[in-house]
Amino acid sequence: MLRLNRKHYYSCSFPQHAAKTPMRPRRPGFFEHYEELIGTWTRRLRNRAQAEDLAHDTFVRVLESDSAAVQQPRAYLHQTARNIAVDGYRREDRRGAMESQDIDHSESSIGDPEHYMHAIQLADSIERALSELPVNCRKIFVWQKIEGLTQAEIAERLGLSKNMVEKYMIRTLRHLRDRLDGLQS
């Protein structure tokens, strides 16, 4: 076992230039609104942890986007946070609806080993069919069908047009239909 004495352990050296040059935010005008954003969304959501998560997601989206030309950073941050919050609520509603449908369908087949095996085979078939597709097709399918993102959000994430996202999704769905139809016949 390697042992380091305490003196050696604490004598890490950092580059000299790191201490002299302060870190600057990449987007001036945004970071001074951080606490205000958390305060506003803590009041609206009545939950500080969720507000902090929302603020984090907002800043990630702002830093990933081309926000250098934004004239009003405060308004831009609040609108971005509002959009993310609305998207989150939509996803939760969609998940809730899907879960209630799953419960309705599963109640009739609880304990049915044949149904269970069919579900496993179907999941394996879908996974194999998706693996045959390009990465963007797979990402778009997962983000839209499983995570509940909109085509506009996916287009922004991938830097594609909304039309291109739609084309990838159509390609993916056709491929899945062809593969799954081939299994049933």
CNS distance restraints for C-alpha pairs under 8 A (distance, minus, plus):
assign (resid   4 and name CA) (resid   8 and name CA) 6.42 0.50 0.50
assign (resid   4 and name CA) (resid   9 and name CA) 6.15 0.50 0.50
assign (resid   5 and name CA) (resid   9 and name CA) 6.22 0.50 0.50
assign (resid   6 and name CA) (resid  10 and name CA) 6.25 0.50 0.50
assign (resid   7 and name CA) (resid  11 and name CA) 6.24 0.50 0.50
assign (resid   8 and name CA) (resid  12 and name CA) 7.59 0.50 0.50
assign (resid  14 and name CA) (resid  18 and name CA) 7.15 0.50 0.50
assign (resid  15 and name CA) (resid  19 and name CA) 7.53 0.50 0.50
assign (resid  16 and name CA) (resid  20 and name CA) 7.01 0.50 0.50
assign (resid  17 and name CA) (resid  21 and name CA) 6.24 0.50 0.50
assign (resid  18 and name CA) (resid  22 and name CA) 7.61 0.50 0.50
assign (resid  25 and name CA) (resid  31 and name CA) 7.50 0.50 0.50
assign (resid  26 and name CA) (resid  63 and name CA) 7.56 0.50 0.50
assign (resid  27 and name CA) (resid  31 and name CA) 7.72 0.50 0.50
assign (resid  27 and name CA) (resid  63 and name CA) 7.17 0.50 0.50
assign (resid  27 and name CA) (resid  67 and name CA) 7.56 0.50 0.50
assign (resid  27 and name CA) (resid  68 and name CA) 6.64 0.50 0.50
assign (resid  29 and name CA) (resid  33 and name CA) 7.83 0.50 0.50
assign (resid  29 and name CA) (resid  73 and name CA) 5.96 0.50 0.50
assign (resid  29 and name CA) (resid  74 and name CA) 7.81 0.50 0.50
assign (resid  30 and name CA) (resid  34 and name CA) 7.40 0.50 0.50
assign (resid  30 and name CA) (resid  73 and name CA) 5.49 0.50 0.50
assign (resid  30 and name CA) (resid  74 and name CA) 6.66 0.50 0.50
assign (resid  30 and name CA) (resid  77 and name CA) 7.39 0.50 0.50
assign (resid  33 and name CA) (resid  37 and name CA) 6.07 0.50 0.50
assign (resid  33 and name CA) (resid  74 and name CA) 6.32 0.50 0.50
assign (resid  34 and name CA) (resid  38 and name CA) 6.36 0.50 0.50
assign (resid  34 and name CA) (resid  55 and name CA) 7.25 0.50 0.50
assign (resid  35 and name CA) (resid  39 and name CA) 6.07 0.50 0.50
assign (resid  36 and name CA) (resid  40 and name CA) 6.05 0.50 0.50
assign (resid  37 and name CA) (resid  41 and name CA) 6.19 0.50 0.50
assign (resid  37 and name CA) (resid  55 and name CA) 6.53 0.50 0.50
assign (resid  37 and name CA) (resid  77 and name CA) 7.73 0.50 0.50
assign (resid  37 and name CA) (resid  78 and name CA) 6.86 0.50 0.50
assign (resid  38 and name CA) (resid  42 and name CA) 5.84 0.50 0.50
assign (resid  38 and name CA) (resid  48 and name CA) 7.38 0.50 0.50
assign (resid  38 and name CA) (resid  51 and name CA) 5.47 0.50 0.50
assign (resid  38 and name CA) (resid  52 and name CA) 5.87 0.50 0.50
assign (resid  38 and name CA) (resid  55 and name CA) 6.19 0.50 0.50
assign (resid  39 and name CA) (resid  43 and name CA) 6.37 0.50 0.50
assign (resid  39 and name CA) (resid  51 and name CA) 7.78 0.50 0.50
assign (resid  40 and name CA) (resid  44 and name CA) 6.38 0.50 0.50
assign (resid  41 and name CA) (resid  45 and name CA) 5.73 0.50 0.50
assign (resid  41 and name CA) (resid  46 and name CA) 7.67 0.50 0.50
assign (resid  41 and name CA) (resid  48 and name CA) 7.73 0.50 0.50
assign (resid  41 and name CA) (resid  51 and name CA) 5.09 0.50 0.50
assign (resid  41 and name CA) (resid  54 and name CA) 7.93 0.50 0.50
assign (resid  42 and name CA) (resid  46 and name CA) 5.18 0.50 0.50
assign (resid  42 and name CA) (resid  47 and name CA) 5.29 0.50 0.50
assign (resid  42 and name CA) (resid  48 and name CA) 4.81 0.50 0.50
assign (resid  42 and name CA) (resid  50 and name CA) 7.49 0.50 0.50
assign (resid  42 and name CA) (resid  51 and name CA) 5.09 0.50 0.50
assign (resid  42 and name CA) (resid  52 and name CA) 7.99 0.50 0.50
assign (resid  43 and name CA) (resid  47 and name CA) 7.45 0.50 0.50
assign (resid  45 and name CA) (resid  50 and name CA) 7.22 0.50 0.50
assign (resid  45 and name CA) (resid  51 and name CA) 6.84 0.50 0.50
assign (resid  47 and name CA) (resid  51 and name CA) 6.28 0.50 0.50
assign (resid  48 and name CA) (resid  52 and name CA) 6.08 0.50 0.50
assign (resid  49 and name CA) (resid  53 and name CA) 6.24 0.50 0.50
assign (resid  50 and name CA) (resid  54 and name CA) 6.07 0.50 0.50
assign (resid  51 and name CA) (resid  55 and name CA) 6.09 0.50 0.50
assign (resid  52 and name CA) (resid  56 and name CA) 6.09 0.50 0.50
assign (resid  53 and name CA) (resid  57 and name CA) 6.17 0.50 0.50
assign (resid  54 and name CA) (resid  58 and name CA) 6.03 0.50 0.50
assign (resid  54 and name CA) (resid  81 and name CA) 6.47 0.50 0.50
assign (resid  54 and name CA) (resid  84 and name CA) 7.32 0.50 0.50
assign (resid  54 and name CA) (resid  85 and name CA) 7.16 0.50 0.50
assign (resid  55 and name CA) (resid  59 and name CA) 6.20 0.50 0.50
assign (resid  55 and name CA) (resid  81 and name CA) 6.80 0.50 0.50
assign (resid  56 and name CA) (resid  60 and name CA) 6.17 0.50 0.50
assign (resid  57 and name CA) (resid  61 and name CA) 6.16 0.50 0.50
assign (resid  57 and name CA) (resid  81 and name CA) 7.86 0.50 0.50
assign (resid  57 and name CA) (resid  84 and name CA) 7.75 0.50 0.50
assign (resid  58 and name CA) (resid  62 and name CA) 6.14 0.50 0.50
assign (resid  58 and name CA) (resid  77 and name CA) 6.78 0.50 0.50
assign (resid  58 and name CA) (resid  80 and name CA) 6.07 0.50 0.50
assign (resid  58 and name CA) (resid  81 and name CA) 5.39 0.50 0.50
assign (resid  58 and name CA) (resid  84 and name CA) 7.28 0.50 0.50
assign (resid  59 and name CA) (resid  63 and name CA) 5.93 0.50 0.50
assign (resid  59 and name CA) (resid  77 and name CA) 7.72 0.50 0.50
assign (resid  60 and name CA) (resid  64 and name CA) 6.07 0.50 0.50
assign (resid  61 and name CA) (resid  65 and name CA) 6.05 0.50 0.50
assign (resid  61 and name CA) (resid  80 and name CA) 7.99 0.50 0.50
assign (resid  62 and name CA) (resid  66 and name CA) 7.55 0.50 0.50
assign (resid  62 and name CA) (resid  67 and name CA) 6.35 0.50 0.50
assign (resid  62 and name CA) (resid  77 and name CA) 7.59 0.50 0.50
assign (resid  62 and name CA) (resid  80 and name CA) 7.90 0.50 0.50
assign (resid  63 and name CA) (resid  67 and name CA) 7.35 0.50 0.50
assign (resid  70 and name CA) (resid  76 and name CA) 7.37 0.50 0.50
assign (resid  72 and name CA) (resid  76 and name CA) 6.16 0.50 0.50
assign (resid  73 and name CA) (resid  77 and name CA) 6.03 0.50 0.50
assign (resid  74 and name CA) (resid  78 and name CA) 6.33 0.50 0.50
assign (resid  75 and name CA) (resid  79 and name CA) 6.07 0.50 0.50
assign (resid  76 and name CA) (resid  80 and name CA) 6.05 0.50 0.50
assign (resid  77 and name CA) (resid  81 and name CA) 6.10 0.50 0.50
assign (resid  78 and name CA) (resid  82 and name CA) 6.08 0.50 0.50
assign (resid  79 and name CA) (resid  83 and name CA) 6.15 0.50 0.50
assign (resid  80 and name CA) (resid  84 and name CA) 6.22 0.50 0.50
assign (resid  81 and name CA) (resid  85 and name CA) 6.10 0.50 0.50
assign (resid  82 and name CA) (resid  86 and name CA) 6.15 0.50 0.50
assign (resid  83 and name CA) (resid  87 and name CA) 6.12 0.50 0.50
assign (resid  84 and name CA) (resid  88 and name CA) 6.14 0.50 0.50
assign (resid  85 and name CA) (resid  89 and name CA) 6.31 0.50 0.50
assign (resid  86 and name CA) (resid  90 and name CA) 6.21 0.50 0.50
assign (resid  87 and name CA) (resid  91 and name CA) 6.16 0.50 0.50
assign (resid  87 and name CA) (resid 149 and name CA) 7.57 0.50 0.50
assign (resid  88 and name CA) (resid  92 and name CA) 6.20 0.50 0.50
assign (resid  89 and name CA) (resid  93 and name CA) 6.15 0.50 0.50
assign (resid  90 and name CA) (resid  94 and name CA) 6.12 0.50 0.50
assign (resid  91 and name CA) (resid  95 and name CA) 6.04 0.50 0.50
assign (resid  91 and name CA) (resid 147 and name CA) 7.25 0.50 0.50
assign (resid  91 and name CA) (resid 148 and name CA) 5.42 0.50 0.50
assign (resid  91 and name CA) (resid 149 and name CA) 7.50 0.50 0.50
assign (resid  92 and name CA) (resid  96 and name CA) 6.01 0.50 0.50
assign (resid  93 and name CA) (resid  97 and name CA) 6.17 0.50 0.50
assign (resid  94 and name CA) (resid  98 and name CA) 6.13 0.50 0.50
assign (resid  94 and name CA) (resid 148 and name CA) 7.41 0.50 0.50
assign (resid  95 and name CA) (resid  99 and name CA) 5.98 0.50 0.50
assign (resid  96 and name CA) (resid 100 and name CA) 6.19 0.50 0.50
assign (resid  97 and name CA) (resid 101 and name CA) 6.28 0.50 0.50
assign (resid  98 and name CA) (resid 102 and name CA) 6.10 0.50 0.50
assign (resid  99 and name CA) (resid 103 and name CA) 6.13 0.50 0.50
assign (resid 100 and name CA) (resid 104 and name CA) 6.25 0.50 0.50
assign (resid 101 and name CA) (resid 105 and name CA) 6.24 0.50 0.50
assign (resid 102 and name CA) (resid 106 and name CA) 5.86 0.50 0.50
assign (resid 103 and name CA) (resid 107 and name CA) 6.02 0.50 0.50
assign (resid 104 and name CA) (resid 108 and name CA) 7.43 0.50 0.50
assign (resid 105 and name CA) (resid 109 and name CA) 7.19 0.50 0.50
assign (resid 106 and name CA) (resid 110 and name CA) 5.80 0.50 0.50
assign (resid 109 and name CA) (resid 115 and name CA) 6.70 0.50 0.50
assign (resid 112 and name CA) (resid 116 and name CA) 6.37 0.50 0.50
assign (resid 113 and name CA) (resid 117 and name CA) 6.13 0.50 0.50
assign (resid 114 and name CA) (resid 118 and name CA) 6.17 0.50 0.50
assign (resid 115 and name CA) (resid 119 and name CA) 6.21 0.50 0.50
assign (resid 116 and name CA) (resid 120 and name CA) 6.36 0.50 0.50
assign (resid 117 and name CA) (resid 121 and name CA) 6.15 0.50 0.50
assign (resid 118 and name CA) (resid 122 and name CA) 6.05 0.50 0.50
assign (resid 119 and name CA) (resid 123 and name CA) 6.15 0.50 0.50
assign (resid 120 and name CA) (resid 124 and name CA) 6.20 0.50 0.50
assign (resid 121 and name CA) (resid 125 and name CA) 6.10 0.50 0.50
assign (resid 122 and name CA) (resid 126 and name CA) 6.17 0.50 0.50
assign (resid 123 and name CA) (resid 127 and name CA) 6.14 0.50 0.50
assign (resid 124 and name CA) (resid 128 and name CA) 6.15 0.50 0.50
assign (resid 125 and name CA) (resid 129 and name CA) 6.10 0.50 0.50
assign (resid 125 and name CA) (resid 179 and name CA) 7.92 0.50 0.50
assign (resid 125 and name CA) (resid 180 and name CA) 7.16 0.50 0.50
assign (resid 126 and name CA) (resid 130 and name CA) 6.06 0.50 0.50
assign (resid 126 and name CA) (resid 176 and name CA) 6.84 0.50 0.50
assign (resid 126 and name CA) (resid 180 and name CA) 7.57 0.50 0.50
assign (resid 127 and name CA) (resid 131 and name CA) 6.21 0.50 0.50
assign (resid 128 and name CA) (resid 132 and name CA) 6.70 0.50 0.50
assign (resid 129 and name CA) (resid 133 and name CA) 7.17 0.50 0.50
assign (resid 129 and name CA) (resid 175 and name CA) 7.32 0.50 0.50
assign (resid 129 and name CA) (resid 176 and name CA) 6.13 0.50 0.50
assign (resid 129 and name CA) (resid 179 and name CA) 6.49 0.50 0.50
assign (resid 130 and name CA) (resid 138 and name CA) 6.12 0.50 0.50
assign (resid 130 and name CA) (resid 172 and name CA) 7.65 0.50 0.50
assign (resid 130 and name CA) (resid 176 and name CA) 7.32 0.50 0.50
assign (resid 131 and name CA) (resid 138 and name CA) 7.60 0.50 0.50
assign (resid 133 and name CA) (resid 137 and name CA) 6.23 0.50 0.50
assign (resid 133 and name CA) (resid 138 and name CA) 6.58 0.50 0.50
assign (resid 133 and name CA) (resid 172 and name CA) 7.30 0.50 0.50
assign (resid 134 and name CA) (resid 138 and name CA) 6.58 0.50 0.50
assign (resid 135 and name CA) (resid 139 and name CA) 6.14 0.50 0.50
assign (resid 136 and name CA) (resid 140 and name CA) 6.02 0.50 0.50
assign (resid 136 and name CA) (resid 168 and name CA) 7.37 0.50 0.50
assign (resid 137 and name CA) (resid 141 and name CA) 6.15 0.50 0.50
assign (resid 137 and name CA) (resid 168 and name CA) 5.35 0.50 0.50
assign (resid 137 and name CA) (resid 169 and name CA) 6.43 0.50 0.50
assign (resid 137 and name CA) (resid 171 and name CA) 7.57 0.50 0.50
assign (resid 137 and name CA) (resid 172 and name CA) 5.94 0.50 0.50
assign (resid 138 and name CA) (resid 142 and name CA) 6.20 0.50 0.50
assign (resid 138 and name CA) (resid 172 and name CA) 7.53 0.50 0.50
assign (resid 139 and name CA) (resid 143 and name CA) 5.96 0.50 0.50
assign (resid 140 and name CA) (resid 144 and name CA) 5.91 0.50 0.50
assign (resid 140 and name CA) (resid 154 and name CA) 6.77 0.50 0.50
assign (resid 140 and name CA) (resid 165 and name CA) 7.06 0.50 0.50
assign (resid 140 and name CA) (resid 168 and name CA) 7.28 0.50 0.50
assign (resid 140 and name CA) (resid 169 and name CA) 6.54 0.50 0.50
assign (resid 141 and name CA) (resid 145 and name CA) 5.70 0.50 0.50
assign (resid 141 and name CA) (resid 146 and name CA) 7.57 0.50 0.50
assign (resid 141 and name CA) (resid 169 and name CA) 6.30 0.50 0.50
assign (resid 141 and name CA) (resid 172 and name CA) 7.11 0.50 0.50
assign (resid 142 and name CA) (resid 146 and name CA) 5.10 0.50 0.50
assign (resid 142 and name CA) (resid 147 and name CA) 6.47 0.50 0.50
assign (resid 143 and name CA) (resid 147 and name CA) 4.81 0.50 0.50
assign (resid 143 and name CA) (resid 148 and name CA) 6.14 0.50 0.50
assign (resid 143 and name CA) (resid 149 and name CA) 5.58 0.50 0.50
assign (resid 143 and name CA) (resid 154 and name CA) 7.22 0.50 0.50
assign (resid 144 and name CA) (resid 148 and name CA) 4.75 0.50 0.50
assign (resid 144 and name CA) (resid 149 and name CA) 4.77 0.50 0.50
assign (resid 144 and name CA) (resid 150 and name CA) 6.19 0.50 0.50
assign (resid 144 and name CA) (resid 151 and name CA) 7.12 0.50 0.50
assign (resid 144 and name CA) (resid 154 and name CA) 7.73 0.50 0.50
assign (resid 145 and name CA) (resid 149 and name CA) 7.71 0.50 0.50
assign (resid 149 and name CA) (resid 153 and name CA) 6.14 0.50 0.50
assign (resid 149 and name CA) (resid 154 and name CA) 6.60 0.50 0.50
assign (resid 150 and name CA) (resid 154 and name CA) 6.33 0.50 0.50
assign (resid 151 and name CA) (resid 155 and name CA) 5.99 0.50 0.50
assign (resid 151 and name CA) (resid 162 and name CA) 6.02 0.50 0.50
assign (resid 151 and name CA) (resid 165 and name CA) 6.37 0.50 0.50
assign (resid 151 and name CA) (resid 166 and name CA) 7.05 0.50 0.50
assign (resid 152 and name CA) (resid 156 and name CA) 6.23 0.50 0.50
assign (resid 152 and name CA) (resid 162 and name CA) 5.69 0.50 0.50
assign (resid 153 and name CA) (resid 157 and name CA) 6.23 0.50 0.50
assign (resid 154 and name CA) (resid 158 and name CA) 6.15 0.50 0.50
assign (resid 154 and name CA) (resid 162 and name CA) 7.92 0.50 0.50
assign (resid 154 and name CA) (resid 165 and name CA) 7.19 0.50 0.50
assign (resid 155 and name CA) (resid 159 and name CA) 5.61 0.50 0.50
assign (resid 155 and name CA) (resid 160 and name CA) 4.73 0.50 0.50
assign (resid 155 and name CA) (resid 161 and name CA) 5.55 0.50 0.50
assign (resid 155 and name CA) (resid 162 and name CA) 5.31 0.50 0.50
assign (resid 155 and name CA) (resid 164 and name CA) 7.90 0.50 0.50
assign (resid 155 and name CA) (resid 165 and name CA) 6.09 0.50 0.50
assign (resid 156 and name CA) (resid 160 and name CA) 6.59 0.50 0.50
assign (resid 156 and name CA) (resid 161 and name CA) 7.88 0.50 0.50
assign (resid 160 and name CA) (resid 164 and name CA) 6.31 0.50 0.50
assign (resid 160 and name CA) (resid 165 and name CA) 6.83 0.50 0.50
assign (resid 161 and name CA) (resid 165 and name CA) 6.51 0.50 0.50
assign (resid 162 and name CA) (resid 166 and name CA) 6.30 0.50 0.50
assign (resid 163 and name CA) (resid 167 and name CA) 6.30 0.50 0.50
assign (resid 164 and name CA) (resid 168 and name CA) 6.23 0.50 0.50
assign (resid 165 and name CA) (resid 169 and name CA) 6.21 0.50 0.50
assign (resid 166 and name CA) (resid 170 and name CA) 6.18 0.50 0.50
assign (resid 167 and name CA) (resid 171 and name CA) 6.15 0.50 0.50
assign (resid 168 and name CA) (resid 172 and name CA) 6.16 0.50 0.50
assign (resid 169 and name CA) (resid 173 and name CA) 6.13 0.50 0.50
assign (resid 170 and name CA) (resid 174 and name CA) 6.08 0.50 0.50
assign (resid 171 and name CA) (resid 175 and name CA) 6.13 0.50 0.50
assign (resid 172 and name CA) (resid 176 and name CA) 6.17 0.50 0.50
assign (resid 173 and name CA) (resid 177 and name CA) 6.04 0.50 0.50
assign (resid 174 and name CA) (resid 178 and name CA) 6.10 0.50 0.50
assign (resid 175 and name CA) (resid 179 and name CA) 6.18 0.50 0.50
assign (resid 176 and name CA) (resid 180 and name CA) 5.93 0.50 0.50
assign (resid 177 and name CA) (resid 181 and name CA) 5.79 0.50 0.50
assign (resid 178 and name CA) (resid 182 and name CA) 6.12 0.50 0.50
assign (resid 179 and name CA) (resid 183 and name CA) 6.58 0.50 0.50
assign (resid 180 and name CA) (resid 184 and name CA) 6.53 0.50 0.50
assign (resid 181 and name CA) (resid 185 and name CA) 6.43 0.50 0.50
